[in-house]
Amino acid sequence: MKFDFERLNKLQVYFTSDDEDVQGFRRVLATDSSDAYMDAWLPAGHTIGYEHTFVH
């Protein structure tokens, strides 16, 4: 997993369960409304700030 300070709401995740010819990093939106922890955060469309990255 990679984290980028310029894209605080997105993580780069490498899935090894993908087929070999398509394995690689995928951008995953960490503030997706379907995420199990989103009830504890701001509504969709609001960004997570620098300070929030340590709380989550």
Backbone as a chain_set.jsonl record, in Angstrom:
{"seq": "MKFDFERLNKLQVYFTSDDEDVQGFRRVLATDSSDAYMDAWLPAGHTIGYEHTFVH", "coords": {"N": [[0.843, -1.158, 0.0], [0.501, 2.228, -0.786], [0.846, 5.606, 0.23], [-0.03, 8.944, -0.443], [0.69, 12.271, 0.104], [-0.382, 14.263, -1.477], [-2.735, 13.321, -2.402], [-4.843, 12.756, -0.34], [-7.211, 11.359, 0.124], [-7.049, 9.05, -1.257], [-5.665, 5.82, -1.723], [-2.919, 3.878, -2.879], [-3.096, 0.64, -3.769], [-1.808, -2.609, -3.907], [-2.952, -5.458, -5.33], [-2.572, -8.787, -4.926], [-4.227, -10.811, -5.533], [-5.31, -10.474, -8.007], [-5.404, -11.43, -11.509], [-2.329, -12.505, -12.993], [-1.488, -11.043, -15.284], [-2.668, -8.58, -14.975], [-1.977, -7.59, -12.541], [-1.042, -5.133, -10.165], [-0.675, -1.751, -8.908], [-3.619, -0.203, -7.687], [-5.79, 2.576, -7.534], [-7.521, 3.401, -4.684], [-10.378, 4.731, -3.343], [-10.525, 6.144, -0.289], [-12.542, 7.37, 1.035], [-14.966, 6.399, 0.283], [-18.46, 5.97, 0.21], [-19.386, 3.43, 0.776], [-17.596, 2.294, 2.476], [-16.83, 0.691, 5.54], [-16.137, 2.279, 7.722], [-16.972, 4.845, 7.258], [-19.08, 6.13, 8.551], [-17.998, 7.45, 10.672], [-16.79, 9.653, 9.639], [-16.626, 12.699, 7.646], [-19.315, 13.74, 5.389], [-19.682, 12.324, 2.048], [-17.605, 13.675, -0.525], [-16.273, 15.569, 0.916], [-12.983, 16.359, 1.896], [-10.358, 14.468, 3.482], [-8.257, 15.713, 5.889], [-4.773, 16.477, 6.66], [-4.348, 16.091, 9.433], [-6.324, 14.235, 10.029], [-5.417, 11.865, 8.973], [-3.866, 10.625, 10.823], [-5.596, 9.921, 12.83], [-7.416, 8.067, 11.781]], "CA": [[0.0, 0.0, 0.0], [1.234, 3.498, -0.828], [0.099, 6.78, 0.657], [0.485, 10.148, -1.091], [0.179, 13.472, 0.767], [-1.096, 15.113, -2.427], [-4.054, 12.69, -2.627], [-5.104, 12.213, 0.987], [-8.396, 10.5, 0.138], [-6.832, 7.884, -2.11], [-4.523, 4.963, -1.441], [-2.483, 2.988, -3.945], [-3.087, -0.692, -3.18], [-1.389, -3.674, -4.824], [-3.724, -6.66, -5.068], [-1.935, -9.985, -5.48], [-5.276, -11.755, -5.915], [-5.651, -10.249, -9.412], [-4.686, -12.251, -12.481], [-0.945, -12.062, -13.135], [-1.289, -10.075, -16.36], [-3.238, -7.274, -14.611], [-1.563, -7.203, -11.187], [-0.386, -3.84, -10.047], [-1.311, -0.83, -7.975], [-4.898, 0.413, -8.043], [-6.165, 3.688, -6.672], [-8.716, 3.085, -3.918], [-10.92, 5.896, -2.665], [-10.679, 5.822, 1.134], [-13.736, 8.043, 1.555], [-16.123, 5.857, -0.419], [-19.59, 5.853, 1.127], [-19.607, 2.026, 1.118], [-16.595, 1.882, 3.451], [-17.42, 0.379, 6.852], [-15.793, 3.29, 8.719], [-17.376, 6.185, 6.807], [-20.011, 6.759, 9.496], [-17.218, 8.249, 11.611], [-16.137, 10.746, 8.919], [-17.455, 13.707, 6.99], [-20.085, 13.21, 4.247], [-18.979, 12.16, 0.77], [-17.277, 14.921, -1.191], [-15.382, 16.336, 1.782], [-11.667, 15.747, 1.933], [-9.72, 14.172, 4.759], [-7.079, 16.562, 6.04], [-3.524, 15.906, 7.159], [-4.51, 15.65, 10.823], [-7.217, 13.073, 10.063], [-4.71, 10.657, 8.556], [-3.314, 9.98, 12.011], [-6.716, 9.454, 13.632], [-8.04, 6.899, 11.162]], "C": [[0.897, 1.232, 0.0], [0.286, 4.629, -0.448], [0.763, 8.002, 0.048], [-0.146, 11.376, -0.433], [-0.582, 14.401, -0.18], [-2.489, 14.57, -2.747], [-4.462, 11.977, -1.345], [-6.275, 11.249, 1.033], [-8.203, 9.209, -0.639], [-5.577, 7.133, -1.69], [-4.183, 4.178, -2.697], [-2.314, 1.61, -3.312], [-2.724, -1.713, -4.252], [-2.119, -4.944, -4.426], [-3.055, -7.855, -5.726], [-2.968, -11.015, -5.905], [-5.738, -11.564, -7.367], [-4.892, -11.227, -10.303], [-3.31, -11.648, -12.729], [-0.758, -10.961, -14.176], [-1.89, -8.695, -16.051], [-2.884, -6.846, -13.185], [-0.851, -5.867, -11.214], [-1.139, -2.972, -9.055], [-2.614, -0.289, -8.548], [-5.181, 1.524, -7.047], [-7.501, 3.349, -5.996], [-9.141, 4.349, -3.174], [-11.224, 5.521, -1.22], [-11.916, 6.47, 1.741], [-14.983, 7.613, 0.797], [-17.254, 5.616, 0.573], [-19.875, 4.406, 1.527], [-18.601, 1.508, 2.142], [-17.222, 1.721, 4.835], [-17.183, 1.466, 7.902], [-16.269, 4.692, 8.355], [-18.374, 6.874, 7.733], [-19.286, 7.684, 10.467], [-16.584, 9.474, 10.947], [-17.151, 11.71, 8.316], [-18.237, 13.097, 5.83], [-19.24, 13.128, 2.971], [-18.764, 13.507, 0.1], [-16.378, 15.822, -0.369], [-14.048, 15.613, 1.879], [-11.227, 15.458, 3.361], [-8.45, 15.002, 4.817], [-5.895, 15.805, 6.618], [-3.697, 15.336, 8.566], [-5.387, 14.403, 10.936], [-6.499, 11.775, 9.694], [-4.125, 9.922, 9.743], [-4.412, 9.373, 12.882], [-7.265, 8.145, 13.086], [-7.127, 5.703, 11.322]], "O": [[1.915, 1.277, 0.691], [-0.904, 4.608, -0.764], [1.99, 8.092, 0.024], [-1.369, 11.511, -0.413], [-1.352, 15.244, 0.28], [-3.324, 15.284, -3.3], [-4.431, 10.748, -1.269], [-6.32, 10.392, 1.915], [-9.099, 8.365, -0.676], [-4.56, 7.736, -1.347], [-5.068, 3.852, -3.489], [-1.485, 1.432, -2.42], [-3.261, -1.687, -5.36], [-1.934, -5.453, -3.321], [-2.981, -7.928, -6.953], [-2.626, -11.994, -6.57], [-6.474, -12.397, -7.896], [-3.868, -11.781, -9.903], [-3.14, -10.43, -12.681], [0.042, -10.047, -13.974], [-1.644, -7.741, -16.789], [-3.421, -5.862, -12.677], [-0.15, -5.53, -12.168], [-2.115, -3.405, -8.442], [-2.703, 0.039, -9.731], [-4.849, 1.419, -5.866], [-8.486, 3.047, -6.67], [-8.343, 4.957, -2.46], [-12.082, 4.678, -0.96], [-12.292, 6.138, 2.865], [-15.943, 8.375, 0.683], [-17.016, 5.105, 1.668], [-20.548, 4.177, 2.532], [-18.745, 0.386, 2.628], [-18.052, 2.533, 5.243], [-17.94, 1.568, 8.867], [-15.987, 5.64, 9.089], [-18.494, 8.099, 7.695], [-19.892, 8.6, 11.023], [-15.911, 10.256, 11.619], [-18.362, 11.547, 8.463], [-17.859, 12.037, 5.332], [-18.21, 13.791, 2.852], [-19.632, 14.378, 0.148], [-15.778, 16.751, -0.909], [-14.004, 14.384, 1.935], [-11.66, 16.109, 4.312], [-7.654, 14.986, 3.879], [-6.008, 14.644, 7.012], [-3.244, 14.228, 8.853], [-5.203, 13.601, 11.852], [-6.948, 10.695, 10.077], [-3.909, 8.712, 9.675], [-4.165, 8.403, 13.599], [-7.545, 7.22, 13.847], [-7.46, 4.607, 10.87]]}, "num_chains": 1, "name": "protein.A"}
